[in-house]
Amino acid sequence: MTTHLWTWDGTYFGYRDGNDLWTHRGVLAGHFHANEVYGSHGAYLGEVNGDRLLTDITKSAMRQAPFGPRHGAAMGAHGPLGTKGMLGGYKAFPKPEEFA
């Protein structure tokens, strides 16, 4: 099942397909472990809250197994959603452009 996801500020990020997080350009950005996302080097990137991605700053030291780069299907960018005020203890999830 594919789920489209946006960053907390409303920027379209890409999609979740199973346990993989893909940018809208088809770059594998992370793997999900429950609702948490870990990057290719195994570092915590953030988590999903509804259809939004954000980063809990208290989890920055958490790690999972690393993985190699893969490319999948580009989905094309969806329109932005409204901005939400950042929650206390959180920061912005990386933008899709930060993943090569």
C-alpha positions in Angstrom: 0.0 0.0 0.0 1.4 3.4 -1.0 0.8 6.4 1.4 1.8 9.9 0.3 3.6 12.0 2.9 4.4 15.6 3.5 6.9 17.4 5.8 5.5 19.2 8.8 5.7 22.5 7.0 3.5 21.1 4.2 6.1 20.3 1.5 5.3 17.1 -0.4 8.1 14.6 0.4 7.1 11.4 -1.3 5.6 8.1 -0.4 5.7 5.1 1.9 5.6 1.8 0.2 5.7 -1.0 2.8 8.6 -0.2 5.1 10.4 2.0 2.6 10.3 5.8 2.4 10.8 7.2 -1.1 11.2 10.8 -2.3 8.9 11.9 -5.0 11.9 11.6 -7.4 12.2 7.8 -6.7 15.1 7.9 -4.3 15.0 5.6 -1.3 15.3 8.0 1.7 14.7 5.6 4.6 13.3 2.5 6.1 10.4 2.5 8.6 10.6 0.7 11.9 7.1 1.1 13.2 6.5 4.9 12.7 10.1 5.9 12.9 12.3 6.5 9.8 16.0 5.6 9.6 18.4 6.7 6.9 20.9 4.7 4.8 23.6 5.0 7.4 21.2 3.7 10.1 20.6 7.1 11.8 17.2 8.2 13.0 15.7 10.7 10.6 12.3 11.2 12.0 8.8 9.8 12.2 5.4 9.9 10.7 2.5 11.7 12.4 -0.7 11.2 10.2 0.5 12.1 6.7 3.3 14.3 8.0 7.0 13.7 8.7 8.9 15.4 11.5 12.0 14.7 13.7 11.9 14.2 17.5 15.2 15.8 18.7 15.4 13.4 21.7 15.8 10.4 19.4 18.8 11.7 17.4 21.2 9.0 18.8 18.9 6.1 17.8 20.2 3.8 15.1 19.1 0.8 13.1 20.9 -1.3 10.4 22.3 0.6 7.5 21.2 -0.1 3.9 22.4 0.6 0.4 20.9 3.1 -2.1 18.2 2.0 -4.4 16.0 3.9 -6.9 12.3 3.3 -7.4 9.5 4.9 -9.3 9.2 8.7 -9.4 5.7 9.7 -8.4 5.8 13.4 -9.3 5.3 16.1 -6.8 1.9 16.6 -5.2 0.7 20.0 -4.1 1.7 21.4 -0.7 -0.5 21.2 2.4 -1.0 23.9 5.0 1.8 24.7 7.4 1.5 23.4 11.0 3.2 25.0 13.9 6.2 22.9 15.0 5.6 20.8 18.1 7.8 21.3 21.1 10.8 19.0 21.1 10.7 18.4 17.3 12.4 19.9 14.3 11.8 19.8 10.5 12.3 16.5 8.7 14.9 16.6 6.0 13.7 17.9 2.6 13.5 15.4 -0.3 16.2 17.3 -2.2 18.7 16.3 0.6 18.6 12.7 -0.6 20.6 11.9 -3.8 
